[in-house]
Amino acid sequence: MIFGLFSWNRRVRKLRKRYDRIREHALKKKGPLKNRILQRLDAINSSITTMEEQRLSRVDRARISKDVEISLEEVKELMKYKEGEDVASQQAQA
């Protein structure tokens, strides 16, 4: 039972849960920003599905999961922008 707390499947479930929550918030957005966010999320979804369904080596699992985490953080930052703001200029200032 304790082993299950630190297992690989738990990490994948947590990434899927974060993905689902971000997607729910993205669906509430409007305009071109929504489309941009959903496109990024679709790419992330394919990586999560790969981790769930395929048998991967430790190196591949670690690489894909880190890539998914970074991508989810980028999408989360992208969602902070309002509809009228220019995303490129805001990123240049940061």
URLINRA-V301519 format. One record per backbone hydrogen bond with DSSP energy under -0.5 kcal/mol. NH is the residue of the N-H (numbers start at 1). CO is the residue of the C=O. E is the energy in kcal/mol with one decimal. If there is no record, write none. Layout:
NH/CO/E  NH/CO/E
//
This chain:
5/1/-0.6  5/2/-1.2  6/2/-0.6  6/3/-1.0  7/4/-0.8  11/7/-1.1  12/8/-2.0  13/9/-2.4  14/10/-2.2  15/11/-2.1  16/12/-2.4  17/13/-2.4  18/14/-2.3  19/15/-2.5  20/16/-2.6  21/17/-2.3  22/18/-2.4  23/19/-2.5  24/20/-2.2  25/21/-1.8  26/22/-2.2  27/23/-2.1  28/24/-0.6  28/25/-0.8  29/26/-1.2  34/31/-0.6  35/31/-1.2  36/32/-2.2  37/33/-2.4  38/34/-2.6  39/35/-2.0  40/36/-1.7  41/37/-2.4  42/38/-2.1  43/39/-1.5  44/40/-1.8  45/41/-2.4  46/42/-1.5  47/43/-1.1  48/44/-2.2  49/45/-2.6  50/46/-1.9  51/47/-2.0  52/48/-2.0  53/49/-2.4  54/50/-2.3  56/54/-0.7  61/57/-2.7  62/58/-2.6  63/59/-2.4  64/60/-2.7  65/61/-2.6  66/62/-2.2  67/63/-2.1  68/64/-2.4  69/65/-2.4  70/66/-2.4  71/67/-2.3  72/68/-2.6  73/69/-1.9  74/70/-2.1  75/71/-2.3  76/72/-2.2  77/73/-2.2  78/74/-2.2  79/75/-1.9  80/76/-0.6  80/77/-0.9  81/78/-1.0  85/82/-0.7  87/85/-0.8  90/86/-1.7  91/87/-2.1  92/88/-1.7  93/89/-1.4  94/90/-1.2
//
